[in-house]
Amino acid sequence: MSFTITSALAWWVRECPDRVAISVEDQDLSYKELYEWSARVARYLLDQGVMAGDRVAVISMNSMEYAVLEIAIVRIGAIVAPLSFRSAVPELRESFVNLTPALIFADEDRMPLVCDALRNGERPGIRALSTIRALSASGATTEPVHDHEPDPDDPVFIIGTSGSTGRPKGVVESHRSVVTYAAEFVLMEPRCGSGANVLLVGPFSSSSGTLLLMQFLVAGNSLYIERQFKPARALELLVKHRITMFLAASVFHERIAALEEFATADLSGLYFSQTGGARISTDLLSAWRAKGVVLRQAYGCTEAGGAWAARDDVAVSAPHKCGRGGMFTNYAIRTSDGKFAAPGESGEILIRSPCLSPGYWNDPSATAAAFENGWLHTGDIGVLDETGNLTFIDRSKDIIISGGLNISSIEIENVISQIDGVHEVAVIAAAHPDFGETPLAIVHADTARVTSDLIIERCLERLARYKVPRFVVLEPDPLPRLVSGKISKVALRDRYRDAVQTLTEAR
């Protein structure tokens, strides 16, 4: 059937074979070259016994080989399962148990971690990502491959996320959700359609990586992808390739604007610039506005298939608002009594859209809890104005967004609470000049047994490094609590709102 990522890709190969599809660190790959290379990789995967519906896990930094592999996996009807290259061994082990991948690809630096994670369990096939380079369009020939014909509702990739329980979940995206998201975006922003240039800095293990890769290839765009974000390099690409779209967390916009050369950079090609993850400061808005660029505040989540940003009128007049949703996407607010809220009344943000994820991988109970009567219950708090524009208020899921990556505070709390001598722990977001936010652990403990160094050491053993708190406070007294008995994170956020100025980083 059509209305799939594979049918869209085949169209652009016929329509504009020589257009740049993907460019990674100045290496360009046309749509035709991408199609031919991914066909070779698809044949390789089939020869390795990978079948439609199988999961193929990838643990690597962004690269050309990674992007080509993802396309090849989709072309044979298997499911892409990108995992964070920052993952610790226990995190990888849990992901492998949940995903049961048929094959695992890893880059050279991550290969020892993958082998360690599988040491005590079943060992599915492990392959070096460098294998994909050997199958490039200029390499060995293989038999032709005929694309699998998926149903539009078939899963295409699984993005890991952490929610309020702290237990990692896999958000499934289907062909239909991705293609609909791409179509909605282009219908709303025609200048972002065929031939537009995109700067992609998010890791493929996040929706800001793989989702945007698939979305913009469906739209016939040219994607300029970086292995990792470097402000000066990002600015160079924005200027050199007259980038049309740049969608990234606000910390990335802040770091680019802080460059001395930002003042003289020609950004006249940048039409759509979307930011999210933290409230945009007036200074940041002004800095980009001086370059003729309107930063659009966005709201969304992985389960929603992406994010929707404020329209130009709202982005200019009320930059803290996140817009009205999309052409086919609606926001609503639910009050504590389960009713839809009136304008100006705060409550839980609900999203209804054909772009929504079908649910969580291998987790029907979590799916049923989050998706109800066609609405995604985000758990976040917001308010709608009289014209339907959303203002995001707070993340009730206790998610910290550090350098554009989501971190579950409860996941960190679970690790720290297991240390002997810890009585109570709360992890909150602390402002950080380099990452936007970073975890701050506030611990009430027996200080004769528990130190900041011990807390950092235990977190490093169990968590990816980027999740490990940069600030640790040992409180001699019990933490403040609400009437309900829960720890009051509101009070703690107020108490430590100036943490970056008053505390010393623990690592």
N, C-alpha and C positions, 0 to 999 in steps of 0.2 A: 504494500500500500504506500501511497505518497504521504505528504505532510510529515516527513521525517528529516532528520539531519542529513542522512545519506542522500536523499533525493535532492535536497537543496545544494549539497556539495557537488553532485553530478551536474546540476544545472549550471553552476558557475564555471565548472571545468569546460563545458561546451561553450558558454557565453563569453568568457574572458579568460582563456587558458593561460595567458602570459601575465595577467595581473598578479602582483605580489599578494600571496595569501598570508604568509608568515615570514617575519624577519626577526632573527634572534642574534643580537650582538653583531649586526651588520652582515649577516648571512641571509640572503633572500631566498625564498622558495615560492615559486609561482603556484597557482592553483593546479596547473597540469602536473608540475613536479611533485606537489604534495600528493596528488591522486596516485601517481605512479609509484612513489616511494611507499605510501601507505598500503598500496596493493601488494607490494613485495612483503611487507611486514605482516599483512593479513594472511598471506599464504604461509608464512613462517609460523604464525600462531596456529593455524589449522593443522599444519604438520606436527606441531607439538601437542596436538590433541585438545586444544581449546575449542569449546562448542558454544553455540548460541545460549545465552543465559548464564554462562560461567563468569565468575568475577576474576579480573586480572588486576592485581594490586601493583602500585608503582610508588616507590619511595625515592625521591630525588629532588634536587633543585630544578627549577625551570630550565629547559633546554630544547633545542630543535628536535632531538631524538624523542624526548618526552611527548611533545606535541604530536609528532607523526605517529607514535605508538598509540596515543589516545584515539586518533582518527581510525587507525587500523582496527583497534578493538571494537569500535562502533560498527565498522563495516562488516564484521563477521557476526554481529548480533550479540557479542559478549558485553559485559558490563565493566566500565572503567571504575576502579576503586583507588583513587589517589589518596595517599596517606602523607601526613606532614613529615617533611625531611628533618624536622626538629624533634620528632618523637623519641621518647625514651624506650628502652627495651620492654618494660611492662606494658606500655601503651600499645606498642606494636603487637605484642603477644595477644592482648585482648582483642585488638582489631582483627587479627588473623582468625581467632576463634569465632568471631561473629561473622566474618565474611567468607570463610572457607575458600580462599582463592585457588583457582586452578594453576595459576602461575604468579610469581612475584618477580618484578623487575626492580633493581636497585642500582644507583650509581656507585662509583667506586668507594666514596666516603661512607655510604650507608650500608654497604654490603656486610661488614662485620656485625652491625647491629641486627640486621635481618637474620643472619645465621645464629646469633645469640638468642634472639627471640624464639626461634624454632628448635632450639637445642633439645628441649624436653618434650617435644610433641611431634605431630606428624610433620613431615617435611615435603610440602608441595614443591614443584619445580621452581628453582631460583635461577634467574637469568641476569646477567650484567646488562645494564642499559646500553652499554657500548655495542652490544649485538645489533642494535637498530642502526647504528652508523654503518656497519658492514653491509646493510641491506639498502643503502641509499640508491637514488636513481642512477648514480654513476657506477654502482657496484655490480654484484653478481645478479644474473637474471634468474627468475623463477617462473613457474607456471602461472598463467593468468588466474585471477580470482574473481568470482562473481559475487557481488554484494548480497549479503543476507537481506531479505525483504521483511523488515520488522512491522509489527502492528504499531501505530502511533503511540499506543499506551504502554509499550514495552519499556522497561527500565533501560537507561543509557549510561548513567553514572551515579555513584553514591558519594556524597560529600559528608565527611565526619563533622559532627558538631557536638558541643556540650551544653546541656540544658540545666534546668533547675535542680535536677537530681545529682549532677556531677558525673553521671554515667555517660560515656560517649555513645552517641546515637548516629546512625547513618541515614542521612536524608537522601531519598531516592528522587532522581529527576528522570522524566520520560522524554521521548521524542516530542510528544505533543506539548508538554509544558515548556520545553526549550524553544521550539519553533513558534509557539504562540507568543512567548515573551519577546522573541526577536521581531515578529510581525507587529506586535503592539508598539514596540519601541520605534520602529521605522515609520509606521503610520502616523505616530505622534510627532516624530522628528525626521521628516523626509531627507534633510541634509545629511543625516547619519546613515543613509542607506548605501546602495551599491557604489563602491569606489571611495568611500570615506576611509580615513586613516585613524587607527585606534592605538593608544599607548596602554599596554597592559603590564602592570607591575605586581599584581597579586600572585601568590604561589598557586600552582595548579591544584594543591590539596584543599583549596578554599573555593567558594562560589565566585570570588573575585578573580579566580584563575580559570578553572575548567569551564564554569558556566559562561563566562564572558568569551572564552575561546570559541565554544560551540555557537553561542548566540551570534557573534560577529562574523563567523564563517558562514552561517546560514544567511546573513544579510549581504554577503559578498564584499565585505570590508577587507582592508589590509591591516594586519595586526603586527605591531612592533612590540616584541616581548623581551623582557630583561631577565637575566638569571637571578639577580637580586637588585633591590632598589638602591640606587645611588643618586642623590639629588642633582649633582652636576650633569651626570649622564642623562637623567630624565629630561632636564631642561634642554640639553643638546638635541635630543630626539624630538621634543616638542617643536623646536625651531626648524631643524633640518628637514623633517618630513611633513611639516605643516600639519601636525596632528589635528584631526577634527574633534576627537572625543578623548577625554581623559577622565576615567572614573576611579576614584581612590579614596581611602580614608583621609580625614582632614590633616593628620600628622604629615602625610606626604606633601600636601599642598603647602603646609607650614615650612617644611624643610627646603622646598624649592624656592619659596618666596624669600627665605633667609639668605640665599646666595647673593653675593655682590653683583654678579652678572645678570641677575633677574631684572634689574632696573633697565637694562638696555636690550633685553631679549625681545625679538619680534614674535609675538604670539597671536598675530592677526588671523592665523589659520584655525585657532582653537575656538570652535563654536559651542561645544557642549562640554561643560566641566562639572562633574557631580562629586559631591563629597558627603561623608557620613562618618559615623562612629563616635563623634563628639561634636558639641556645639561649636559653631564657627565664631571666632572672635571678630569684633568690629575691625581690628587692625588687619586681620587676614583678609577679610572681605574687601577692605579698601585697597590693599596691596594688589590683589588680582584685578579689582575694578579699574585701577589705574592703567592696567595693561589691556583694558577692553574686554575682560573676561568676567562673566557673572558666575560665581560659585553657587550651585544649586544644592541646598540641603536635601538629603534623601532619607527615606525610611524604608526598611524592608528587613528580611531575614532569609536565611538559607531555605527554610521551608516554604517561603513565598515565591521561590524561583528567581529571586533577585530583589531589587529595590526600585522604588519610584521616587522621582525627585520633583521639587517645586517647579512650576512653570515660570517663565521669565518674569511675569508681572509680580508674582509672589516672591520670587527670589530677590527682587530689587526692593520691593516695599516692605516685606516682612521676612527677612532672611532666616529667621529661626523656624519658620514653618516648612513642612516637608511636602507640601503639595496635596493634590486631590486624588492621588492614586493614578491609575492608568485608564486608557480607553475602555478596557475590558475588566478593570480591577477596581474594587470598591473597598474603602475603609469604613469601619463602624466602631463605635465605642460601646462597651457593655458595662453597666453599673454592677455593683455588688449584689443587687437583687435579681440579676440575670436579664434585665431589660435593656433595650437600646437607649443610649443616653441622648439627651437634648443637646443642641449646640452650646458649648461653653461648659459642659459637665464632664468631668474627668472619669476615666475608667479604663478597663482593659481594651487594648487595640485588637480588633478583629480584621481579617483580610479575606475577601472573597474574590477569586480569580481563576480563570482557566490555566493560569501559569503556576498554580500551586503544586507542590510536590504531591505525588500519590500517597506518601507516608514514609515511615521509617523502616529501614531494612530489618527484617526478621524481628519486628517488635510491634505486634498488633495492638497491644494494650496502650503503648505510648502513642501510636497512630490514632486510636479511638479517642484518647484523651485530648489530643491537639486538634484534630479535624472533626468538626461536628456540624451537621446540617449545612454542609457546603462552606463553612467558615473555618479559617485557621485561627485558633485562640493563641495569640502570641505570648500572653503573660506580661507584656509590656504595658506601661501606663501612658495614656495620651488624652488629647482633647481635640474635638473638631470645632471649627468656627462655623458661622452661618452659611458659608459658601462651600463647606466640605473640606477645607484645608486642615491638615493634621499638624498638631504640635506634639512632638514627642516629649514626655516628662521624665520618665525613669524606666530603667530596666529591672523589672521585678524578678527576672531570672538570675540576677546576680552574675551577669556577664561583664567581664572587663575586656575592653578592646585595646590591645597593646600593639602598636605598629601595624594596625589593620587586621590583627589576628584575634579571634575570640578566645577568651580564657574563662573557664568556669571557676568562680571563687569557691564554690562548694567542693570542687575536685581538689583544690589545694587544701581546703579545710579538712577534708577527709584524711589526707596524708599527715598533716600536722597533729590532728587529734589522736593519732595512734602512737605518738611519742610518749613514753612513760614520763609522768610528771606534768603533762599538759592538762589543765582543768577546763579551759574554754579557749576557743579560737574564733576569730572573725577575720575574713579577708575582704578588703574593699579596694576600690580603685584609687590610686593616688596620681595626681597630675605629674607628667614627666615631659621635659622639653624635647627629648629624642623620640619617645614612643607614644606620646599623647596621653596614655594611661599606663600604669604598671601596678602589679599587685603589692599591697601593703598588708602584712599579717600582724594582727593585734592579738597577743597571746597572754592569757592569764595562766601562770604555771608556777611550779616549784623551781625557783631560780637556782637552787642548789644542784638541780639535776638538768635543767633545761637552759640552754644558751642560744643566742642568735645563730652562732656557727653550727650548732647541732641541727637547728631547724632548717637552715640552708642545705646542710649535708643530706638530710633525709629527703628533702624535696628534690634535690638533684638526682638522688637514687631512683625516685619513682616517677618524676615528671620531666617533660621536655624542658630544656633550659629556659626558654622564653616564658614559661609559666611560673618559674621559681621567683618568690617575692624579692624585690630589690630593697624593700624596707621591712624591718621587723621591729615591733615594739613589744617588750615584755612588761605587762601590766601587773603591779602588785595586788590590785584589788579586782574583784569580779567585774565582768563587763556589764555595761548598762543594759537593762531589759525593758521590753514593752509590757503592758498589762497582760498580754497573752502569754508571757513567759519567754518569748523569743528574744534573742539578742537584738538590741536596737542599732541597726546599721546606720540609721538616720543620725542618731546621736554621735556615733563614731565618725561618720563622714564630716560632721560639723567640727568635732574635736580635732580631727587631723586634716582639715582642709588645706593647711599650709605645710603639709608633710615634706614636700620637696625642698622647702626653704629651711625647715627646722630639724629634719632628721638626716642622718648620715646613711648612705646606701650600704646595705649589708653585703653586697657582692658587686 
